[in-house]
Amino acid sequence: MEKWFNDDKKPPSQTSYPNEREKASLTEDSCFWAHVEEAVISFGVLKNGEISQANKNFAALDLIEFEDYVMGLIRNCSVSPEIFLAKSTFMKWWKECKKYKEGIIGISYNSSLAKFMRDELDGFSHGQDSAWLMVSSDILHNACASICKTTCNGDLDSVCYEVYERVPNGRTIAFRSPPNFTVQNLEHQGKDLVPPSTFGTMFDFIATKVNRSFSIHKAAAEVFSSLHAQLSKLNDEIDIFNPLIITGNSLGGSIASLYTLWLLDTIYSNPTKGPRQLKQPICVTFGAPLLGDIRLQRAIYERPSWTPCFLHVVSNQDPIPKLFVRPHTARSTEPTSLATPTYMPFGSFLFCSESGCARFDQPDTAFEILEAMSSEGVVNYDASSDLLICYYGMVLGCLKEKAICSGVSELGEGFVNPLRVGLTLQLEAIGVTKTQQQQQDNRMKTLIEKVEKRQEEALKLKIYVTDPTKKLNETKKSMAHLEWYKMKTVDQGGYYDAYKNADTRDRKISKETIFKHQKILGDYWKDLVRKADQMIQKEGVFFYTSWLFAGVNYKRMVEPLDIAYWYMQGKSNYINSGRSEHYKLMEKWFNDDKKSPSQTSNSIEDKKASLTEDSCFWAHVEEAVISIGVLKDGSSQENKEFAKQNLIKFEDYVMGLIGHCAVSPEIFLENSTFMKWWENYEKIMGGTSYKSLLADFMRNDY
């Protein structure tokens, strides 16, 4: 039946079945539960202490392949929602497996499936559902209440802030902008976009190598500049290991955003605090105007971990967020267009009205929604608008009550509604399509079509967004294959020599398979290093630690294969002539990270190496082999003396690694290039009568 069904789908005339375009009520693969049961068995093998390591390796690979299989079904909307029921075999397997893996690796498990299960399970629903879930939480209400409590001690001439401690831990920093002050600063030149150089080097931390220049809201930058000294002191008091909410209304929301950006940069540029255990701040703004142009947006989006920190709440009754947006304004999408920079948003937007709410994560979509709202007319902002922050509180309260009363059944409607219907409901909920006339308007139809297309693209790419932490675990399958190859080639002199000297059909096939995974890993890490290098980094700013140590393992595992390929072609001097730039940068960042005062020696540095620490070790070995060739051939005496000095330096280099337990035992395998080099070298240097530290080690300790 499966064969006939698949054959039936292949003819060009056969379009996809209607029910395949929608989310499945039945899982498409009828053998899904068989795969689940096999995954349960494989997990049992992993936990069983009496099972051999080889079988555990096979089980680990099976589990990785099962995760890929599940994600394939999810991306194609081919699984029934029932697999996610709390007591299902799949969910029981997932909870146990995730707990086990996190216990082994010591950090949060972050594969594509883990990310989906943790963050994106609501992908079966639309933005209106996630918005309802958001307003039903306490974060927005607490943030809004904190702003309302901030009185500025009667000071009506500046943005002020208060710090509120929250039980059991964490704190909220609330920025409030008095209405008269907001009016004064948003009129006339206060609306202007200006280059950050207007304020010296204060905003240089936002720039990247790709987006070195950008424009920023003049009034917001001026206010932030006036508060800079106070906020610097506040920075020193923040415990980055506890939750922090930064919030603000109107112009105060802009200051909250700038402070959050500054704090994020401070967190990631301070090696004494390190990013491994910290909790990133959450910035929630209410009715804030847009902050900068498209180049500012792009500079922020180059830091994938920054953008999820921002949520902007916008009411359809609030004119301030729409102040810098005019309907149908021509917008430049090129950063080189400097003449008339246009405001552009960043972060997620929660649009709300008294009748409903909707969340949008794509900045272009948020801009188009603001344009549509702006077309309805902008209300003048006056002193009475200070009531707006209290209005936000009332709206959120009503929506929270509505969300709780509606229950699960209403929130689940998005599971079966077509995307267009869902988007139309979202726009209606926030007051964009109020009348039948507007619904028939071509502009509104165009807006819905554009948003629909963008949402579809976002759903397809959701698992593969630019945040490298979401892709890092995708490379583990390839690393597992390389580990298996390393273990399997011990009798061939080690994986370096097996790769270099593959001489049988089976060995060549294995090498081709490894070459495929080598390329997958290389493409991933080259792209990641390129993006990291685009950041304008101050001294002490390093690759995120979780990526850095994963990168070190990659470099130590894969670069020897690049070296083998280089010398297979009869080339020499790999380190200076053949080494990829991404290896050099990773090595530099790792060495810089080790210099950090907070970086104590632990983990991989305290153990005897399973991988040789210097990923260029085999390049040094190959150069030593070449130097022996110089000693043996008819080269000039000067060249021979130079080669001899190089060999002595190589001996010292090897002993340095051995002294620090920084070489893998596989270099001493009988048929390894290193051991063959040593046999020839010892003969040339006088046989057993030759004395050196390496000679003593090789004859006695080895």
N, C-alpha and C positions, 0 to 999 in steps of 0.2 A: 504493500500500500504506500509506504514511504517512497519507494522507487517511482511508482506511477505518479504520485503527487509531484515529486521533483521534476519528473520528465514533463509533466503537464505545464509546469511553470516556465519551462525553457523556451517554447516556441515564441518567435518574435511577436506574433499576433496576440499572445496571451498577456494581458496587463495584470498587475498585481490585484489580488482579490480585495474587495472592499474592506473586509474585516482585518486584512493585514496592514492597512494604513492606520488603523486605530490601535489603541492599547489592548493587549490580549485579555480576554476573559478566561481563556484556557492557554496554558503554556504551549507554545508551538511545537517544541520537541517533546514528543510523548515519552522519550527515554530520560527526561530531565531527572526524575527521582532516582533512576538507576545511577546516574552520575553523582547525585548527592550521596547515595549510600556508599559508593566507592570512595568518595571523599572522606566520609566518616571512617571507613576502614583505613585509609591512608593516614588519617590523623591519629588513629590508634597505633599505627606502626611508629609514628614519630614519638609518641609518648612512651612506648614500650622500651624499657632499659635493656632488655635482653636481645633486641633485634640488632643485627649488624649495621655498621655505619653505611655500608653500600646500599642496603635496603632502605635505610632512612633517607639517603640521598634520592633514591628513586621515588620514594613517597613524597618528598619535598617538591620534586619536579612535577609529580602528578597533581599536587595541590595548586601549584602555580598555574598549570594548564587548566585546571578546573576553574580557577578564578577568571582566567581569560575567556573560557567558555561562557561563564555566567555573564560577564560584562558584554560579550557579543550579543547574547540574548537581550540584555537590558537595552543596549544601544538601538536594537531593532524593534524595541517594544514588543518582544516575543515571549514575555513571561507574565503569568497571571499574578495579580496582587496577593493571592493567597499564600505564595511562598514566603511572604514577609510577615505572616501572622506569628505572634509571639511564641506559640508552642509548636510551630512546624519543625520538621527534622532539619530543614535548611537553616532556620534561625538558631536552633540549638547547636548545630555544627559551627555556624559562624561565630557565635559568642564564645564557645570553647576554643576554637582555633585562634581567634583574635587575641584572647587572653593569654594563650600559650605563647604565641609569637611575640607579643609585647613583653612577656616575661623573659624570653630568650634574648631579644635585642636590646631591651632596656629602655626603649623609646616608643612613642606612639606608632603603631603599625599604619602605614600610609600608602598602601597599594591603591590602584584605581577602584577596586571593589570596596576597600575599606573607606575610601573617600566618599563613594556613593552611599554606602550604608550609614555613614556618619552625617554627611552634609546634604546629600542630594536625593534622598529617598523621596522627598517631596517633588521630584522631577516628574512624577506621574500627574501632578496637579499643576495649575497655572499660577501666575503672579498674584492673582486675587487671593488664592488660598494661603500662600506664604505671607501675604500682608495681614490676613486675619490672624494667623498664628503669631505674627509679630506684635500686633496691638493687644493680643490677649496675654502677653508676657508683662513683667513688671518693669523691664528696663526703660521703656519709653515713658511710662508714667512716673517713675522715680526721677528720671532726667528732667521732665517737664516740671515736676513739683519742686525740684532743686532750684530751677531758674526762678520760679515764682517766689521762693523764699529769699532769694538774693535781693536785698533792698538797696545796696550801694551806699548805705548810711546817709541817705538823702542827697548824695552827689548825683546831679543830673547832667553833668558836663563831660562824662567819660564812660567808657565801658568798664565795668567792675567785675570782680569775680569773688566767689566764696568756695571754700573747700569743705566738703561734708564727708564725715566718716560713716561708713556703712557697716552694719552688723551682718555676719560675724567678722568679715574682713573686707578690705577694699575701700575705695573712696570715690566721690564724685566731685569734679571741678566744674562749676557752673559760671558761665560768662553771661552777663545781662547788659543789654544796650538800652538806656533810657530813650523814650520816643523822640523827644526834642533833639537829642544828640544824634539819633539816627537820621532824622530829617535833614539836619544841618550837613551831615557828612555824605549823604547820598544825593544831594543837589549839586548841580553845576559840575565843577571839575572833580568832585568826589566820585563821579561815575567813571572817570577815565581809567583806562588800562595804561600802566607805566612799566618800563623795564625795571627789574629788581636792582640794577646798579644805582637807581635813584636813592637807594637806602644803603649804599656801600656794599659790604659783603654779607649782610645779614641773611639774605635768602639764597646764597650760593649753594647751600646744602641741597636744594631742590634740583639743581641742574645736573645733567648727565652729559657724557661725551657726545651723545647723539643730539640731545636737546639742551644745548648750553645756554640758549637765550629763550626767554619767555616773557609774557606780560602778566601783571598782577593788578588787582583792584587797588587803586591808589588809596582810598579812604581806609580800607582794611589794613593795608600795609603800614600806613601812618599810625593807626591805633596800636597795632601789634608792636611797632617800633617803640612807641611810648611806654609800653608795658614790658619791654624786653628785659630790663634789669630785674623787675619784680619776679618775672617768670623764671629767670635764671636761678634765683634763690629757691623758687618752688620746685624746680627740677631736682635739686639736691635732696629734697624731702620725699620724693616719690619712691615707693617700694614697687619696683617693676615686677616683682614676683607675686603680687596680689592684683585682683581686678581693679581696673581704673576706667571710669566713664568720664569723658570730657564733653560738655554740652554747652549750648548757647542759643539765644534767640536773635533773629534778625542780624544786625552787624556783629553782635556777640557770637553768633554762629560762625561767621567768617573767622573771627579771632580763635574760636575753638578749633576750627580746621587747621589754621596756621600753626597753632600750638601743638596740635597732634602730629602734624608733619615734622615739626622740629623735634618733638619728643621721640618719634620713630627714628629719626636720624641719630639722635643722641644715644638711644638704646643700642643701635647696631654699630655705632662707631666707638663704643666704650668696651674694650676687651676685659676690663675688670669685672663687668657685670655679665657679659656674654649672653647670647640669645637662646641658649639651649633650654632653660627652664622658665624664662620670663613669660609673662602674659601680656600680649599686646593691648594697648588701649583701644577703647571703642569711642568713636566720636559721633554724637547724635546732635544734629542741628535742627532747629525749628524755624522755618520761614527765613532762611539765610539767603542773601543774594549770591549769585555766582561769583567765583573767586578769581578766575584767570582765563587765559586764552587756550587754544588747542595745544600749544606747545607745553604749557603747564600741565594740562591733562595728560599729554604723552609722557612727560617726565615722571609723573606720578605712576602711570600705568607700567612704566619700565620696572618698577619695584612691585612684583606680583603680590608680595605679602602686605603692601600698604593699602591697596584699594579696598580689601574687605573690611577695613577698620572704619569706613565712613558710611553713615546713613543719614540722609537728608529728608526730613519730614516736611511736606509742603501741603498746605490747605488750599482748596480752590477759592477761598475767600481772602487769601493773603496776597496783597499786591507786590510785596518785596521780592520774593523769589523770581517774579516775572518782570522785575524792573529793568533788567539788562537784556531782556529778550523781546524782540519785536517780531510779529508774525511775518513769515515769508521773507525775512532778511536774507540776503545773499551771504552764504557762509563759505569762507575759504577752508578747504581741508588740507592745504599745503602749509607747512610751517614756514616756508620761505616768503609767504605773503605778509609783509611787515607793515604795509601802508595803513590798513584798517583792520587791526586785530579784533576778533569777535570773542565774546565770552563763551566758554564751553564748560559743561559740568564734569564732575568725576565722582566716583563712588556710587552707591545704591540710592534710589529715591523711593520714598513711601508717600504716594499721593493720597490725600484723604478728603472726604467731605462728610456731611452729616449722614449721608446715606450709604457710604461704603469706602473702601480703600483698595489700593493696588500698588504692587511693588514692581519696579523695573531696575534691572542691573546694568543695562547697556546705556552708556552716556548719550549716544545719539538719539536713542528712543526717548530718554528723559528730556532732552532738549526739544524734541518734536512735541512732546506732551505739554511742556511749558509754552511753546509757541501756540499750540491750540488753545490753551487756557488764556494766553495773552490776547488772542483774537476776540475774546468776549468783552474786552475793555478793561483798563487798569484803573482801579480805584485809587484816589489820591491818598497818600499816607500822611496822617496827621497825628497829633498828640494822643487822640483817643484810641489810636491803634495799639497802644500799650496793652490794651485788653486782649490783643490777639494771642499773647502767650497763654493767658487764662482760657481763651477760646480753644486753643490746641488741647489744653487739659480736659475741657468738657467734651470735645469731639472724641478724644482717645478713650475717655471714660464710657461714652455711649457706645463706641465701637467695640470696646472690650466686653461690655455687657451683652451686646448683640452677638459677638463671636461665641461667648460662653453659652448663650441660650440656643444658638443655632446648632451646636453640637457637631458630632463627627459626620453625620449624614450629609449636612449641607456643605461642610468643607470638602467632602469627597466627591461632590458633583463634578468637579473639574476633571475627575478621572475619566469620565466618559464623554465630556463635551468636546466638540471639535475646537481647534485652536482659535479659529476666527470668532466663534461665538464667545469663547472665554475672553478674548481681547475686547470685544465689543462691550461685554458686561463690565470689564475693568474700566473702560473709558466712561461708561455710563455711571459707574459707581463714584467716580471722582468728579462728575459734573461736566465732562467734556462734550458728550453727546446728549444734550438735554432735550432737544426737541426733534420731532419728526423731520422738520425742515433741515435741521443740521445733519441728521443722519443721512439724508439724501444728498447733501452737499458733496460735490466732487472732492473738495479738499479733505473732508473727513473720511471719505472712502479711500483716498490716496494714503492718508495717515494710517488707517487700519491695515491696508495692504503692506505698507512699508514696515510697520511694527511687526506684523505677522511674519514677513520674510525674515526679519532680523531675529525674531524669537526662534524660528525654525532653525536658522543657522547656529544660534547659540546653543540650542538643545543638542544638535549634532556634535558640536565641538566642546560640550560642557565637560566631558571627561578629560579633554586634552587642552585645557587652557594653558596659558603661558607660565603659570606657576610651576617651577621645576620640581617642587616637592610632590606634586601630583604625578609626575612622570618618573620620579626617582626609582620607585619600586618596579616600574615597567622594565627597567634594565636588569633586575635581579635574575630574571630567567636566563638572560645571556651570561651573566656572571656565574650562574649555577652550571651552565654548560661548560664554561672554561674551567671551573673547579673540577668538574667530572673528568675533563680531558687531562688536567694536571695529574689527577689521581691515577688515571688509566695508563699514562705514559711513563711511569716510573722505570719500567724495564727497558725503555728506549733512551735512557740517559736523562730523563726529565722532559718537561713539556717544551722547553726552549729548543732542545736538540731534536725532539720528535717533530716539531713544527718545521724546523730548518732542514731536516734530513729525511722527510717523508719519502720513502722509496718503494713502497708497495701500494697496490691499488686500494686496499682497505685504509691504509694510513693516509693516502691522498684524499680519499673521501672524507675521512675524519677531519683532515686539515681544511677542506673546503667548507665543511659545516662550521668549524671554529672561525674561519675567516668571515663567514656571514655574521656571526655574533660579535666578532671583533669590530666589524663595520657598524653594526647597530650601536654598540657602546661608544665607538669613536664619534659618530654623528651626534649622539646625545650630548656627550661631554664637550665637544668642540662648540656646539651651539650654546650650552650653558655657560662655559667659560667666556665666550664672546660677549654674551649679555652681561655677565658680571663685570667684565672689564670695561664695559661702556659706562659704568657708574664712575663718577668723579669721586675717587675715594681719598679721604684724608688718611694720614698715617695712623695705622691701627684699625683701619676698616678692612675686614676680611670677608671672604666667602662665608656664607652661613655655615655654622660648624657642622651640622648634620650632613650637608652636601660635601664639605671639605674632606671629612674623614672617609665618606663613601668614595670621593674622588681619588683619595690616596690609595685606597684598595684597588680601584680601577686602574690607576697608573701603574701600580706595582704588578698587576696581573697582565695588562695588555701591552704596555710599552716593550717588554721583552720580545713579544711577537713582532712588533714593528721593527725592532732591532734585527731580529732573525731575517726578516724579509729584506732589509737593507743590505746585510752582508751576503745573503744568498745571491744577490745581483753582482757580487764582486766589488762592491763599493767599500769605502773606508771613511773614518772620521765622522761617524754618525752624530755625535754630540754637537759638533759645530756646523755640520752641513745638512743633516737629515732630520734633526729632531723637530717635531711639531711645536708651534708656539704655545698651544694650550697646555702641553706638558710643562713647559718652562714656567708659565704663569701659576699653574697649580703647585708646583714645587716652591715657588717664591712665596705664595700665600700660606702654604703649610709651614714653611720655615719662619715666616713672620708671626704666625699664630703661636708657634712654640716659644717665641721670645716674649710673649705677653706675660706680665707678672703673675696673672691669675692662672696661667696654664701650668698646672703641676703635671709631672710625668705620671702617666697612668695608662691603662688599657693597652693599646697596641705597642706602646714603646717599652713597657715593662716585661713583655713576654718574649720568649724566643720566637724568632720570626718564622711563620709558615710561608711568607713571601719575602724575598730579599728586599730590604728597606730601600736601597737605591735602585730605582727602576732602570737606571742606565748601567747596572752592573755588567750585563752581558756585552754591552758596547766596549767597556773597559777590557773585558776578557778578549774580545775579538781584536782589539788594538794590540793587546799583549801577544796574541798569536801572530799578528803581522810583524811585531818587533822581533819575535823569534826567527821568523823568515828572513829578516834583514841580517841577523847574526849568522845565519847558516849560508846565505848566498854570497855572491862576490861583491857585495857593496863596499864602498870606501871605508877606511878605518874611522873616519869622522862620523859617518852614518851609523856604523856599528856601535861606536861609543855612545852616540845619542840614543840608540835603541836600548842599549844596556841600562842607561840611566832611567829610561822610561819603565823598564821592567822592574828595577829596584823600587821606583815610585809605586808601581802597581802592587808589589809585595806589601808595601806599607799600607796602601789603600785597603787591601784584602784583610790584613791583620787588624786594621781599625774597625772594619765591619764585624769581624769575628769577635773582637774584644767587647763590642756592644751587643752581641747576640743578634746582629742585624742581617744575617745571611740565612737563606733557606737551606735545610739539609740536602736538598736535591742537587746543589752545586757539587756535592761530593759523590754523586752517583758514578758508577764505574765508567760509563760511556759518555759522560758529559764533556762538553767542550773545555770546561775549566780543568777537569782531571787530565784530559789529554794534553792540555797546555802544560800542566805541572810536570807530567812525565817527561816531556821534551825539554822543558826548562831546566829540570834537575840534572839531566844528562849534560846539557850544554855548560852548566855552571860547575861541573866537576863531580856529579853523582852524589853518593852518600857522604862524601867529604865536604860538600858545600854546607856552610853554616849560615843560618839566618833565622829570624823569629818564625817566618812562615815555614821554613824547612823543618824546624823543631816541632812545630805544631802538626805538620802533615805526617811526620814520622812517629810521633809519640801520642799527642792528644787526639788527633783525628782517628 
